[in-house]
Amino acid sequence: MMLFSEARHRDLLDVVDRMRARIRASTTLEAAAQDAIAAVCDAFTENEVLARMFITLPFAQLPEPLRRAAWSVVEAQSLQATMSETTPVLSLLATGGKDPAWRSRHTSRGHAAIPLCSKVFVDSIPMVARMLQEMGIDLGLTIAGEPWLGGSGWTGLFHVEDARSARDELGRRIIPAVDFIEAHHVRTVFGLGKSYANGSIASLVVFANSLIPRERIEALAPLINGFKAGTMHHVANGRIFAAGQ
């Protein structure tokens, strides 16, 4: 067990080795992501509050439950006209954390499938907007069947050093869940992203209970690099979610 702010490079490589060992037998990206999240939570159990893995996928490639979840968001915002089969959706792959209720993506409410269907809508979600901005993801949002994400060599970083006070240029809280932040003593929130050859992006997002400077987050890149390296075959073969999920 260690702290994110104190992990040495060798320590991180050990975590990645354990992660790769756990995901080797996985048959889908979803299963591999859950194993990877478990490895991160086990290694940083004193520091981690909540950890999640997301994947960006075109709406057409989502399983039916996630399609319904994404469409319900669109309907609630009257954004049906902005959606198409190629619209990218930020989809929850896996989750883990202190609370047992956080350890299954099927119990997640509100974050299971976030359609990135218009710039105005994305900008209305401060955390998602900041994550995409800091990771350098330019969606374009002129959905017309064109490739919509960066190249396979890209790696991104998202960092909110103090979730209690960080605000965006409009004065909004970047992490708006004040009750969650206070109840679980959340301080730093960070994300690491890696893109696959098809343009899909896997993002590891962590809520930690201590302050972690940006340079320490940069040093954690082996975590997402190791996950991508161990799961490229699942993405290439379209094995994303378990059947019927």
C-alpha positions, 0 to 999 in steps of 0.5 A, a space after each residue: 500500500 502506498 500514496 499516489 504522491 509517494 509512489 516511485 517509478 519502480 513501485 508503479 511498474 510493480 502495480 502495472 505488472 500486477 494489473 497486467 497479470 490480472 487482466 491477462 485472462 480477461 475476455 472483454 475490455 470491461 472485465 479488464 478495466 474492472 481488474 485494472 481498477 481493482 489493482 489500482 484500489 488495492 495498491 493505493 487503498 489509503 489514498 484512493 476514494 473512488 476510481 473509474 475507467 471510462 471509454 469513448 465509443 460511438 453511440 452505435 457501438 454501445 450495448 442496449 442498456 447504455 444506449 438507453 442511458 445515453 438517450 435518456 440524457 439526450 431527451 432530458 436536455 432536448 438534444 435529440 437533433 444533435 445525436 447520430 450513430 457516430 456521436 461519441 459517448 463517454 461510457 463507464 467501463 469499471 468502477 471501484 472505491 471505498 463504498 461497496 456500492 461504487 464497485 459495479 458500473 451497473 449501480 452507477 447513476 448519472 455517469 454510465 453514459 454521457 453523450 458528447 453530442 454538442 459543445 454547449 452540452 459538454 460545456 454544461 458539465 464542468 468536470 467533463 468539459 475540463 477533463 476534455 480541455 486539459 487532455 487536449 481532446 478536440 471532439 470537433 462536434 460536427 458529427 458527420 461520420 468523420 474520425 472524432 478523436 486523437 491519434 494512437 500515440 496520444 496520452 492525456 492528463 487531467 488534474 484538479 489539485 483541490 476539489 474543494 476550491 477549484 473553479 472554472 473560468 465561469 466561476 463554477 465548481 469543477 467538481 460540483 458534488 460538494 456533499 460527496 467531496 466533504 463526506 469522503 474528504 476528497 482533495 485531488 481529482 485526476 485523470 489519465 487518458 490513452 487513445 487506441 488505434 481506432 480513436 477510442 480513448 480510455 480514461 482512468 479517473 481517480 478521486 483521492 483524499 490528499 493533495 497531489 501536485 501535477 508533476 506527481 500525476 504525470 509520473 503516474 502515466 504507466 498506469 494508463 499505458 499499462 492498461 492500454 498495452 494489455 487491452 489493445 487486442 480487445 479493442 481491435 476485436 470489438 470485445 468491449 462489453 460482456 454480452 447482454 450488458 
